[in-house]
Amino acid sequence: MAVSAAVGDGRLRRRLARAVFPLPWVVLAAAAAVSLFGVGVAGPARYVPLLLSVAVLGLPHGALDHVTLSRARNTSPTLRSLAAVGLLYLVLGGLYAVGWFVAPAAAFVAFLLLTWIHWGQGDVYLLVALAEETHLRTRGQRLLAAVVRGGIPMVVPLVGFPEVYRRVAATTAGLFVADASFAWLVAPTVRAAVGGTLAALTVASLLVGWRRATTAASRDAWRLDACESVLLWAFFLVVPPLVAIGLYFSLWHSARHLARLAALDSTAATALRRGRYRTVVARLGRDALPTTLGAVVVFAALALAVPAGVGSVEAVASVYLVLLAVLTLPHVVVVTMLDRLQGLW
């Protein structure tokens, strides 16, 4: 299946683009501008965007995995398909959860790499699928774009806010072990190496994309890619990481994935074509509610199980990051299978 066919007709693509592009651009640009003027968010308020994602867009965006592949195949979910996804989450998520108790520092680094992969693949899909004609023509280009797009939220905060980055890592791993310092992660040589490499890859990706953009439509797609890349670099360089990740996770990554899923659902897609966004939100919310509630139960179980206990907002947010890590591993498997079904690579 071609990616364009997976999304549908031009009208649906335009509706999806209108739904997912403008609002995040405005919010992220505004947050960056406010931060540049020295207005910061202190104390527990820093965690509000991240913790809101438990109910708004963030956690629910992966709660449709049980129906995603069936809809991509234009079939209805069966007991067998539902059980397969459930088993995937139980086995992979369960093993990763055990990994946090056994080797929390390694589990945190794995979470960074896993999120890098997942956020990259999500951005590349929308860049290709919603363009009238993409500038990302080859598999190699798409892979490079995925490395760049997924790397910006993971690497740029490390460059701009190393001590905050280290503290989040240490606090999260510190739920399970007392001596998680992560001093090596914020060493100047490490930051310079990963930051410089990502900057070079960003430039390379855009240069190659420009050379491949030989038509007016593909040049428009390239401009979108370039402007978003610059926006993301600026946003993560100046906005404190906890606020930045919270906003990005819900408004950017999760919203784009939900838009992708809406295009797979014939009822939601029809409502989108007619501009009935409330119907789309209600349908996706209905389908995601049971598994989102299940994830909240797992959240509570993790909070009770961590050796260090949960006595602060910072600790609650750290447990939430562990939950996201545990759920992201099987979620990436589902999205990778979806990418294959929709011909992204």
C-alpha positions in Angstrom: 0.0 0.0 0.0 1.3 3.5 -0.9 1.5 6.0 2.0 -0.7 8.4 0.1 -3.4 5.7 -0.4 -3.3 5.0 3.4 -4.2 8.5 4.2 -6.9 8.8 1.5 -7.9 11.6 -0.8 -6.6 15.1 -1.0 -9.5 16.6 1.0 -8.8 14.3 3.9 -5.1 15.1 3.8 -5.9 18.8 3.9 -8.3 18.3 6.9 -5.7 16.3 8.7 -3.0 18.9 8.0 -5.3 21.6 9.3 -5.9 19.6 12.5 -2.3 18.7 13.4 0.0 21.4 12.1 -1.0 25.0 13.1 -1.8 24.6 16.8 1.5 23.0 17.8 3.5 25.5 15.8 1.8 28.4 17.6 2.1 26.9 21.1 5.7 25.8 20.7 6.7 29.1 19.1 4.9 31.0 21.9 6.6 28.9 24.6 10.0 29.6 23.0 9.4 33.3 22.8 8.2 33.5 26.4 11.3 31.6 27.5 13.6 33.9 25.5 12.1 36.8 27.5 13.1 35.1 30.7 9.7 34.0 31.8 10.1 30.5 33.4 8.0 27.9 35.1 9.2 26.8 38.5 8.2 24.2 41.1 5.5 21.6 40.5 4.0 23.7 37.7 6.9 22.4 35.4 5.3 19.0 35.5 1.8 20.1 34.5 2.1 19.6 30.7 3.7 16.1 31.1 1.2 14.9 33.7 -1.8 16.3 31.8 -0.8 13.9 29.0 -2.0 11.0 31.2 -5.5 11.9 30.1 -5.1 14.4 27.2 -3.6 13.0 23.9 -0.4 11.6 25.4 -1.2 8.3 27.1 -4.4 7.7 25.0 -2.5 8.0 21.7 -1.1 4.5 22.2 -4.3 3.1 23.6 -5.6 2.3 20.1 -3.0 -0.3 19.3 -5.4 -3.1 19.7 -7.4 -2.0 16.7 -4.7 -0.2 14.6 -3.4 -3.1 12.5 -6.9 -4.5 11.8 -8.0 -1.1 10.6 -4.9 -0.8 8.4 -5.8 -4.1 6.8 -9.5 -2.9 6.4 -10.7 -5.7 8.7 -12.5 -5.7 12.0 -10.6 -6.7 15.1 -11.0 -10.3 16.2 -10.5 -12.0 19.5 -7.2 -13.4 18.1 -5.9 -10.0 17.0 -6.9 -8.4 20.3 -5.2 -11.3 22.2 -2.0 -10.9 20.0 -1.7 -7.2 20.9 -2.4 -7.9 24.5 0.2 -10.6 24.6 2.7 -8.3 22.9 2.2 -5.7 25.6 2.3 -8.3 28.4 5.6 -9.9 27.3 7.6 -7.0 26.0 6.2 -4.4 28.4 6.6 -6.9 31.3 10.2 -7.7 30.4 11.1 -4.0 30.1 9.4 -3.3 33.5 11.6 -6.0 35.1 14.6 -4.4 33.4 13.9 -1.2 35.3 14.2 -3.0 38.6 17.3 -4.9 37.5 19.3 -2.3 35.6 17.6 1.1 35.9 20.4 3.2 34.3 20.5 1.0 31.3 16.7 1.0 31.1 16.7 4.8 31.1 19.2 5.0 28.3 17.2 2.4 26.4 14.1 4.6 26.9 15.9 7.6 25.3 16.9 5.5 22.3 13.5 3.9 21.9 11.8 7.3 22.1 14.3 8.7 19.6 13.3 5.9 17.1 9.5 6.2 17.8 9.2 10.0 17.6 11.3 10.0 14.4 9.2 7.4 12.7 6.0 9.3 13.7 7.2 12.6 12.2 8.4 11.0 9.0 5.1 9.4 8.3 3.2 12.6 8.5 5.8 14.5 6.4 5.3 11.9 3.7 1.6 11.1 4.0 0.2 14.6 4.2 2.4 16.1 1.4 0.9 16.4 -2.1 4.3 15.3 -3.3 7.1 14.4 -0.8 10.7 15.5 -1.0 11.6 12.4 1.1 11.7 10.1 -1.9 14.1 7.3 -0.8 14.3 5.0 2.1 17.7 6.5 3.0 16.2 10.0 3.1 13.4 8.9 5.3 15.7 7.1 7.6 17.9 10.2 7.9 14.9 12.4 8.5 13.7 10.0 11.2 17.1 10.2 13.0 16.9 14.0 12.9 13.3 14.4 13.9 13.5 11.9 16.7 16.9 13.1 17.8 15.9 16.8 18.3 13.7 16.2 21.4 16.2 13.7 22.9 19.5 15.6 22.2 18.8 19.3 22.1 17.6 19.5 25.7 20.8 17.8 26.7 22.8 20.5 25.0 20.7 23.4 26.3 19.9 22.2 29.9 22.4 19.5 30.9 21.8 19.7 34.6 18.0 19.5 34.3 18.5 16.6 31.9 20.8 14.8 34.4 18.4 15.4 37.3 15.5 13.9 35.4 17.6 10.8 34.5 18.9 10.5 38.0 15.5 10.9 39.6 13.9 8.3 37.3 16.6 5.7 37.7 16.8 6.7 41.4 13.4 5.2 41.9 15.1 1.8 41.8 18.8 2.5 42.8 20.4 5.0 45.1 23.6 5.9 43.1 22.3 6.9 39.7 24.2 10.1 38.9 24.4 10.1 35.1 27.4 12.5 35.3 28.8 10.9 32.1 25.7 11.8 30.2 26.1 15.5 30.6 29.9 15.6 30.2 30.9 18.5 27.8 32.5 16.0 25.4 29.4 13.9 25.2 27.1 16.9 24.7 29.4 18.4 22.1 29.6 15.1 20.2 25.9 14.3 20.1 24.8 17.9 19.6 27.3 18.5 16.8 26.5 15.3 15.1 22.8 16.0 15.2 23.3 19.5 13.9 25.3 18.1 11.0 22.7 15.5 10.2 19.9 18.1 10.3 21.7 20.2 7.7 22.5 17.1 5.6 18.9 15.9 5.7 17.6 19.3 4.5 20.3 19.7 1.8 19.5 16.3 0.4 15.8 17.0 0.6 16.2 20.3 -1.2 18.1 18.6 -4.1 15.3 16.0 -4.3 12.6 18.6 -4.3 12.3 19.1 -8.1 8.6 20.2 -8.3 6.6 23.0 -6.7 4.7 20.5 -4.5 7.8 18.8 -3.3 9.5 22.1 -2.6 6.5 23.1 -0.4 6.9 19.8 1.5 10.6 20.6 1.9 9.8 24.1 3.3 7.5 22.5 5.8 10.2 20.1 6.9 12.8 22.8 7.1 10.6 25.3 9.1 9.5 22.6 11.5 13.1 21.4 12.0 14.3 25.0 12.8 11.3 25.5 15.1 12.0 22.3 17.0 15.7 23.1 17.4 14.8 26.6 18.8 12.1 25.3 21.0 14.1 22.6 22.7 17.1 24.9 23.1 15.3 27.5 25.1 12.3 25.9 26.8 13.1 24.0 30.0 13.0 20.2 29.2 10.1 19.2 31.5 7.8 21.8 30.0 9.2 21.2 26.4 8.7 17.4 26.5 5.3 17.7 28.0 4.1 20.1 25.3 5.7 18.2 22.5 4.6 14.8 23.6 0.9 15.7 23.6 0.5 18.5 21.1 3.0 17.3 18.5 3.7 13.6 18.6 0.5 12.2 20.1 -1.8 14.4 18.0 0.0 13.4 14.8 -0.3 9.7 15.6 -4.0 10.1 16.5 -4.6 11.9 13.2 -2.9 8.9 11.4 -5.3 6.5 13.2 -8.3 8.7 12.4 -7.6 8.2 8.7 -7.7 4.4 9.2 -11.1 4.5 10.7 -13.8 4.9 8.0 -16.3 6.6 10.3 -13.7 9.0 11.7 -12.3 9.7 8.2 -15.8 10.5 6.9 -16.4 12.9 9.8 -13.0 14.5 9.1 -13.9 15.2 5.5 -17.0 16.9 6.7 -15.1 19.0 9.2 -16.8 17.3 12.2 -13.9 17.3 14.5 -15.9 16.6 17.6 -17.1 13.4 16.2 -13.6 12.3 15.4 -12.4 13.2 19.0 -15.4 11.4 20.5 -14.8 8.2 18.5 -11.1 8.0 19.1 -11.7 8.8 22.8 -14.3 6.1 23.1 -12.0 3.5 21.5 -9.0 4.5 23.6 -10.8 4.8 27.0 -10.7 1.2 28.2 -7.0 0.7 27.5 -6.1 4.1 28.8 -7.8 3.2 32.1 -5.8 0.0 32.1 -2.6 1.9 31.7 -3.6 4.1 34.6 -3.9 1.0 36.7 -0.4 -0.1 35.7 0.7 3.5 36.6 -0.6 3.0 40.1 0.9 -0.4 40.4 4.3 0.9 39.4 4.0 3.8 41.9 3.4 1.2 44.7 6.2 -1.1 43.5 9.2 1.3 43.1 11.6 0.8 46.0 12.2 4.5 46.6 8.5 5.3 47.1 6.6 8.2 45.6 6.4 11.2 47.9 6.6 14.2 45.5 5.4 15.5 42.2 8.9 14.9 40.8 8.7 11.2 41.8 5.2 10.8 40.3 6.5 12.3 37.1 9.4 9.9 37.1 7.1 6.9 37.6 5.1 8.2 34.7 8.2 8.2 32.5 8.8 4.6 33.5 5.3 3.8 32.6 5.7 5.5 29.2 8.9 3.5 28.6 7.2 0.2 29.4 4.3 1.0 27.1 6.5 2.5 24.3 8.4 -0.7 23.5 5.3 -2.8 22.4 3.8 0.4 20.9 6.9 0.8 18.7 6.4 -2.7 17.4 2.8 -2.0 16.5 3.7 1.3 14.8 6.6 -0.4 12.9 4.2 -3.0 11.6 1.8 -0.2 10.6 4.6 1.6 8.8 5.2 -1.6 6.8 1.6 -2.1 6.0 1.3 1.5 4.7 4.5 1.3 2.7 6.5 4.0 4.5 9.8 2.3 4.0 
